[in-house]
């Protein structure tokens, strides 16, 4: 799931983890530095047990308002909040067919305006007006009329950034939920009720069955708001009110920089100004000697500004900053117009849109969690230019700033009374444990057991703050392979001397669908992206008349570990360079599995499809580019892995401009498309030959299967049993899908 920034931009694909890990400024919050152990490891048979240090992933804050009503009482432009006994209207009114609600009997006062219409989001929020698009890197949340966040955003962080999406109300905002929502208008109030389920049945889900989540909002004519929680299976969400801030600004500090006349004017920072907006937002403005390039101007590509927040008295060991905010300019190289050149913003608590005005660029956000309650902080800054290889061209030394007059807008609703506040903005993020830093995971294992693993896969007894059960992947690409569109990098950050190659970014939860051997009895049949859709077909072809065990787990590990080599290459065809991905093979790439895992016709685990040429300008898709059920690798994948020679890769093709025209008698979709023939020599022309070649490439691999537990806990029986089952199946999957040209072990010794 990884690719460089430039490659992601070229194809309009923005993967949050990839952006954070491959950005020129790198590790938006941590700084460029090696990982470090966050626990201790031991061995349990073929498994590695990682017990985390106390508090290594922070603390969870799970939803605690079931059976309660939150009452928001306006006091001027602010609110007093109190948790009361449940108030519930059993008459839901009419089901909404869309998001728009129009009031006919009154206008609801919110955020300084009366509203006669608003939008109700399926995922548990209400928005007012039409929010501006932001520059969030990554797939957005469901565009259903309410607020949305990035696909991989942690709720603990996203709750603060929603201030920039105001005006809005989050009643129980949880991405990926779905179901009916209702509205009933009365003369003095309007009642909105949601009856939602969490997503179910898919490889990315935590349940095989629908769940019940019923909650309600009442918007009163006098501006008061009630949020009531009848029945909630979900334990994580964002709850709160987000009116637009007034914009009242209070100066906090000014850091003056030394002049750098040899730098371009737009990179020569003169001052960094810090101020506070409405007592809850921190504003940081870089003032430069010349105009800062605006979005769309290719001069902004590769430049970056970083402000770091550290301890006022840093330790002698040179510890990294507590947090950092970064803005970086990026543009797709092949777009001469520069119309897609944009600034991207990263960091804990920072809003995801930079403001450019003349000689200044401004970032805003709420205080990073690590700074909440701090009285002072050491603020430093850096400037990066294109071509500087990520090294700063200007540095502003740390300057101690007192954090007076600013506080976190996050509250704990269950403990509030009307004596607290009033609050301009008030929200609470209910969430699981924080995501670990992948480098810390690898360093914990490698420092404890040695640099003897090619891959690392993590499984846990606890959930983390992610709306999906699956995991992206990441790694330093150890082994020094070239000709695959990626090169070895940052080994020291993963604590490897050269062997370690790839890993899961985060642990997979033991009770997720993905860690269960098979779907439970009675699980509803889902779409063709769910394993239940294929249960009959797969069981009929199996000797024991059962679907192969841990199918979802094989889809995930086979796909993610395949990213060590795929799918990053391009091909040079008739002088034109054509991307075959990036990240995943393009949908129209002809990529049948060379050694299928369980079905006669399978597309590559890395994407693409199996396409039948109908010789009339149309093509039938016999297998799609989704990785469920688990599938094998294409000839191109196996070449990039070093397991077959270039001569063994048959010619293939890529289809572009796909237009659906119907289905065949078996339900396979048919498309019109433009076909371009591709050969392995076209790939070599673009990337160079694969090195080491097939006669010298690695054939024996070792995966560390790691079970992760919190401090003071032992792995559960289910975690041990399921991790062992996945371990056994992974070895079989690997040898089957590589045609026994490579072997896999899971040896922790």
N, C-alpha and C positions, 0 to 999 in steps of 0.2 A: 504494500500500500504506500510505497515511498517513491519519490522522484524529486529531482532538483526543482528549485523554484522556477527556473526558466522553462523547464520542460512542462511543468504543471500549467504555467501561464500560456504556453503555446497552444495547448489543447483546451484551455478554458476550464481546467480541472484544478480545484483548490482543495487540497487535503490538509486539514489543520495540523495534524501531527507532522506531516512532511514539511509544512511551512515553518513550524517552530524549530525542527531539527536541522533543516538544510538552509535556513536563512543565513545570509552573509554575516549578520550580526549574531546569529545563533542563540540558542537557548534563551528565549525571550526573558525568562525570569531568573535563570540560574547563572548566566554568564558562561563563557567558553572555559570549561574546566572538566577534568575527569570526574567520573562518578565516584561514589564512595560507598562502602558497605553500610547497609541499613538494618542488618540483622546478623544472625549466625546460622550456619548450615550444618546439617548432619545427614546421615544416610539411613534410609529405610528400604532395604532390599535394592530394587532397581530405581528407587525414587530418591530425590534430594528433598529434604525438608528444610524450608527456610522459615525460621521464627524471627519476625520483625522486632526491631527495637521498640521499646515503649513509645507510643506517639509518633512513630515513623510516618504514618499517613494521616496524621491529625486525628480528629474525632468526628464521628458521624453525628448528625442531628436529624433524627427521624420524626416524621409527622406525629404530633401529639394533640391534635385538636378535634379528633372524632368525638361526636356527641356535644360539640360546642358551637357557639355562634360568636363571631368577632363583630363587635359594634364599633364603627368608625363615626365619631361625632365631629362635625366641622367646627373649628374655632378660628374664624377669619379664613385665611388660606391654608390653615394647618388642621391637624386631626388629633383628637384624644381617642385612645383605643382601649377597649376592655373586652375580655373573654367572658362570655356568659353561658348559661345553660342553653341547650339547643332549642332554636325556634325554627319550625319547618312547616312550609305550606304544602300540603299533599296534592293540591290542585295545580299541576304544572302549566296548564294552559295549552297552547298550540305548539307543535313541533316546528322548529325552524327548518326551512328547506335550504337556506343559505346562511350568510353571516349577518346581513343587514337587518337592523331593527329600527323602525320609525315610531316615535311616540306621538300620540294624538291628543293626550289629555294634559300634558305638562312637559316642561323641559327640565332635564336633570342638570343641576349646577355642579361642575367639576372643573378643576384646574383653571378657575377664573372665567369660565364661559358657561352659558346654558346650552345644553345639547339636546336637540330633538331627534337625533339619530346617532347610532354607534354600531360597531361591529362586534359580534360575539364569536370568539374563536372556538373551534371544536376542542382544542387542547386546554381549555379552562381559563381563558382570559377575555377581557373586554378592551377594545381600543377605540379611541375617539379621534376623528379626523383621519388623514392619510399620512402615515409616517413616511419620512424621506428614506430612500434606499441608503443603506450604509455599505461599507467596504468589507464586510465580514468575509474572511477567507474560509471557504468551505461551504458545503451544501447547507442551505438554510433549513430551519424548521418548517413545518407544514404551513403553507400560506393559506390560512383558512379565515382570515379576517382579524385574528387576534395578534398578539405579539409572537415573535419567533426568535430562536437563537441558532447558532451553528450546530451542525450535526454532532460534533464531539465536545461541545462546550460543557464544562462542569457546572452544575447548578449553583454550587457554592460561589463560583466566580461570575456566572452569567446574571445572577440576581442584581448585582450592582450596576452592570453595564446596561440593564434595561432602563435605567434613568434616562439614557439618551433616546429611548423609544417612546417616551412619554408624549401625550397623556395616555395612561392605560391603568387598568385594574387587573391584577392577577388573583383570581379567586382560588384556583388550584391549577397553576400552569405546569403541566407535565408534557413534554414533547412526546409524540408518537401515540398518544391516546386517541381514541375515536369513539363515536357513538352519537346518539341523538341528543339534542339540546332544545330546550323549550322556553317560551316566553309568555308571560301574562301581564297585561297592563291594567292597572286600577287607577282611579282618579289621583291618588297620592303616592303611588309607587309602581315600580315595574319589577317583576320577579323573573329571574333567569335561572333555569335548572339544567344541570348536566347529568347524564346517565352514561358514563363512559367505561370502556374497557381498556386495559393495557394491551399492547400488541401481543399476539400469541401465535404459536405454531412454527415460527420461522427460526432459522439458525441464529438470528440476532436477538431472540426473545428469551424471557425468563419464565414463561409459562406456556403450557400446551392448550389451556382453556381460557375462555373469557373470564375477566375479573369484574367485580362490581365496584364502581366509584361514583357515588351520588353526592352531589353538593349543590349549593344554591346561593345566589346573590340577590339581594333586594336593594334597589336604588330608590331612595326616597326623594320626594319633591323638595325637601329642605336640605338636600345634599348629604344626608347621612347614608351610610352604607352598612349593610349586614352581610356577612359571609358565614354560611352554615354548612356543617359537615355531618351528613347522616351516616354514610357507610363508605369507608375508603380501604381498599385492598392495597393500594399504592402507598408507599411510605416516603416518597421523595417528590418534591414539587417546589415551586416558588409561589409565595403568598404575599400580597401587599398592594399598596396604592402608590401610583407613580404620576402625580401631577407635574406639569411643566414647572421648572424652577423659575424664580423671578429674575435671576441673573445678577443679583447684588454681589459685587466683587470686593474682596478685601485683600490688599497686598500682603504678602507673607515674607518674601525675601527676594533679593536680586543678586545674582552671581555674575561678576564681571570677568570676562576672558581677556587674556593677553592677545594682542594683535598678531595675525598671521598673514602678512601682505602677499605671500607667495601662493596662498590658497585661492581658488576661485571665489568670487564674492559671495556666492550662495552657500558656500561651505564654511566661510569664516565667521564663526559665531562670536558676536560681540557681548551678548548678555543672555543669561537664562533667568527668566522671571517666574516666580512662584506666587500664586494667589489662591484665595479660597472663594468659592461661589456658593452662596446660600448656606454656608457652614457645613456642607456635606460633600462638595466636589472640589478636588484639587486641580488647579489649572497650571500647566507648565508651558511656557512660551520661549522658543529659541528665536532670538533676534540676530540676523546675519548682516554682513556688510552690504550684500546685494540681494535682489529679489529671489525668493525661493521658487524654483520651477513649479508650476501648477500641474494638476493632473492632466494628462494628455500631451504634455511636453516631454519628449524623450530625454531631455537633459536630466530628468529626475531619476532615470533608471540607475540603480545601483547605489544611490546616495542614501544615507541613513543618519538618524539622530537618536541618541540613547541617553536617557536620564536614569541614574541608578540611585537607589535608596539603601544606605548601609548603616551599620551601627555607628554612633558618634565616636566611639572609642574602639576601633577595630582591633581584633586580636593579632598578636605577632605573626600568626601563621598565615596572614593574608587572606582571611576568609572572604568568600565571594559576597556580593551585595545581598541584602535581604530580598530585594525585588528590583525590577527594572521595567521601564516603559520604553518601547522602541517603535519608531516609524521608519519604514523603508520603502523606497521607490522601486517599482518593478514594472517591466514591460515585455511583451512577447517580441523576440528579435525579428520575426518575419513580418511584423506589421509596420510598414514604413510610415503610415499616417500617424502612428503614436496614439490613436484614439483610445486604446485600451490601457495605456500607461496609467498606473494607479499607485497610490500610497496604501500600504498595509500597516496596521498597528497591532502590536503584540504586548502582552504583559498582564500581570495580575491587577484586576480592578479597572484597567484603562478602557475608555470608550473606543470603539473600533472605527472612528472617523477622525482624521486629522484636519485641522483648519489652516489653510494657507492664505495669507494676506500680505502682499508686498514683501517686505523683508523679514517675515516671521512665519513660523509654523508652530501650531499649538496643539497640545495633547491635554485631554481631560479625563478624569476618572475618580472613583472613590478610593480611599486609602486601601492599599493592599492589606490583606488580612494580618500579615506579620507586623504591620505598623500600627494597628488599632490599639489605642491605649498608650502608645509611645509619646513621650513628652518632646523628644527631639530626634533628628535623623541627620545623617551625613549625606548630602546630595552632591553627586558628581555627574559629569556629562562627557559624552564622546561624539565625534562626528566620523562617519565612514564615507569614503568616496568610491566610485566605480573603479575597479582595477586595483584596489588597495588590499585585496585578498582578506578582507575582513579586519584588517588592522586599522586602528583609529588614525586619522590624519590630524586630529586636534583633540586635546583632552582638557577638561576643566577639573582642577583638583577638588577634592571633597570640601564642602562648605557646610558647617553645622547649622541646621535650621530648626527653630522651635516650632512645634506643631500646635500652635495656639489658635483657638477659634474654629477648629474643624473636628467633626466627630463622624462616626460611622452611622449611616442611616438604617443599618440592620438592627432589628429588635428581636426580643423573644416574646412572641405574642401571648403565650399561655401565662406569663407572669405579669403582664401589664395591667394597670388599673387606670382609672380616669385622672388620677393624680399625676401620672407620667405624661411627659410631653409638654406642649403639643408638638407634633412631628410634621415637618414639611413633606418628607417622604418617609414611608415606613414599610419595610418588607422583612420577611424571614425566608431564608433558603433552607429547605429540608433536604438533606442529602446523605449519601453514604460516605465512606472513607475517601480521601483524596487519591488521585491517580499517582502511582509511583513514577519516579524518573527512570526510564528504561536502563540508563547507564548505571544507576544505583543497583538495579536488580542483577545485571551481569557482574558488576564488581563484587557484590555479595557472594555470588557463587564462585567466581574465578579466584578471588582472594582466599576463599575458604577451602576450595578443592583443587585448584590448579587450572591452568589454561589448556584444557583437554576436551573442550566441547566445541563442536561446529555450530550447533543450534541450541537454543534454550526455549522451552515452552513452560508457561507458568499457569498453575491452577490453584484456587483458593477456597477457603471456607467462608469468606466474607465478600460482600459486594463493594464495588467502588463507584464513584460519582460519574457514571456513564450510563446513558440511556440505552445502550446496546450491549448485549451479552458477549459479542465477539470482540476481537482485538485487532488493531493494525499491527504492523511489524516494522522492525528497524534493526540496524546493525552496521558494523564497520566494514563489512565485505572482506573479512580476512581471507588469506590464501592468495591474495594478489593476482586475481584473474582480470584479464583485459579482453577487449573485443566484445563486450556485452552491454556497452552503453553506460556502464558505471565503473568506478574504480575504488580501490581500497582507500579508507580514510579514517582518521580519528581513533586508531586502535587504542591509544592510551586512555581515551575517554571511557572506554568499555573495560579497561584494565586487562587488555589482551596483549600478548607479545607477538601476535600474528595469526593465531589459529581461528579465534572466534569470528563467526560470520554473520549470524542473524538470530533474532529473537522476537518473541511476543513483546509488545509494548506494555502490556498490563496482564494481570492474572484473570483467567476465566473462572467465573463463580460456579461452585460445585452443583448448585441447584438450577442452573440455567439449562435450557433445552440442549445446548451444545455438549454438556457433560453427561448426558443420560444415554444409556446404552441403546435404547430404542424408544419410539413414542409409546406412551402408556396406552393401555386398552381404552377405547372410547374416544381417543383424541380426534377431533373433527378433521376431516379432509380439507386441506387448504388449497392454495393456488399452486401453479407449477413451479413456484419457488420454495415450496415447503416439502419436506421429506414425506409427509403423509400422502401427498399426491401420487407418489411413486411406490407406495408400500406394496401394492398388489404385484406390480411388475417386478420389483426387486425380490420379493419373497418367492415368486414363481420360478425365478431363475437361480435360486439358491438351493444347494443340496439339502439343507435342513429346513427348507420352506420358511425361513425367517429372513428378514432384512438384515444385511450385514451390520454387526454391532458398531456403535459409535460413528455412524455415518456423518452426522453433523461435525463431530470432532475431526474426522478425516478431511472433510471439506475445508475446515478452517486451517488445520496445520499443514495440509498439503498445499493449499493456496498461499498461505503466508510464508512458509519456508521456501516456496518456489520463487518468491520475490528476491531471494538472494541473487538470482540470475535474470529473472523476467519481471516485467515486460518493458524494457527500456530502449530497445534498439529501433533504429530507422533503417530504411533501404534506399539506395540510390538507383532509381529507375530512369533510364534515358536522360541522365543528367539532372533529374529532379529528386530531391531528398524527401521521402515520404515517411512520416512517423507511423509505426505499426502499433503504437500504444497511445500515450505512454502509460506507465503504471500497470494497466491491464491491457491485454490485446484488444484492439479495436473490434467493435461488434461485427464488422463485416470481414474480418480476417478469417480466411479458411485455415482452421487450426484443429483438425481432428486429433484425438488422442492416439498416439502410436501404440500404446499398450493399455487398453481400457481397463478400468478398475472393476466395474461390475455390470456394464451394459455394452452391447455390441457397438453402439454408436455413441461416442462421447466427444464433446468439445473439450479443449484444454482447460485444466483447472485455473489457468491464468487468463481466461477470457476467450474472445473470438467465438467462432461457431463452426458447425458442420454444415456446409452449404452444398446443395445439389444444383448444378447448372442445368436448367431446362432447355437451353439452347434456343430460346426465343426472347432473350433479353430479361428473363425473370429467373429468380433463384429461390429454391425452397430451403427453409431453415430447419434442418433435421435435429439439431441440438443447439441450444442458445448459449449465451456468454455468461450465464449465472453458474455459480459453483456448487449448486445443490441439484441432485445428489452428488456425492464425491466422485470426481472423475480423474483421469490420468493426465499426462503431459503430452504436448504436441512434439513432432519431430524438431521443430524450431527450438522449443524449450530444451529438449534433450541435447541438441547441439550446443546451446548456450551453457548447459550444465557440464559439457565436456564428455558426454557419454556416447555420442555418436559423431561420426565425421561429417564434414560438409557434404561429401559425396552421398551420404545416406539420407539427406534431407530432400524430399521430393519438391518439385516446383509447387508453388501455391499461389493464391491471389488475394486481393483485398477488394471489397465492394464498398463503394461510396454512393452517396445520394440515394439511400434506401427509401423506397416508397412502397408501402403495403398495398397489395392488390387482391388479397383474399387468402384462402386456406385450401390445402389439398384434402383428399378424402380421409386422411388420418389426423386432420386438425393442425398440421404443420403450416406455419405462416409462409406466404409467398410474397416476394418483393421484386419490384423493378429496381435495377441498380446499374451503376457503371463499374465495370470490372477492370482491374489492373493486375497483370501477371507479375509475380515477384519470384525471384530465385534466391537461393542462399548466397550466391555470389553478389547479388544486389545488396544484401545485408553486409557482407564482408567489405564491399566497396564503401559503405557508409561508416562502418565501425572498425574495420581492420579484422584480421583473423583472430579467432578465439585462441587465447594463450593462458595456460598450457593447452596444447592440442589434445586430441582424443587419446593419443598414445601415452600421454604423460599427466593427464588430469587426475584429480582425486577421485577415488572410487569408494573409499570406505569413510563413512560419516558417523558421528556420535552426537546424539541429542540428549541433553540433560532435561529430564522431566521433573519439574520442580513443583512441590506443593507448598503453598505459602500460608502461614497462620499468623495471627496477631500475637503480640507479646504475652507469654504465659500460657498459651494454649497448645494442645496437641492436635494433629490432624484428625478429623472425624473418620469414622469407618467408611462412610460414603466417599469421602475425598480420596482415601487410599485406594479403595476398590476401583473407583472410576478412573483415577489416574493410572493405575496399573493396567486396566482394560484398554485405555487409550494408548498406553505405551506399547502393549503387544500388537494392537491393530496398526499403529504407525509403522512398525517394523515391517509388517506384512504389506501395508499399502505402498511403502517406499519401494520395496523390492519388486512388487507386481508392476507398478506404474513406470519403473525404470527398465522393465524387461530383464530384470536380474543382472543388469550391467553395473549396478552399484548396490552396496549393502548398507544397512543402518543398524547401529547398536544404540542402546540407552544405558550406558555403563557409567555410573557415578564414581567408580573407584579410581 
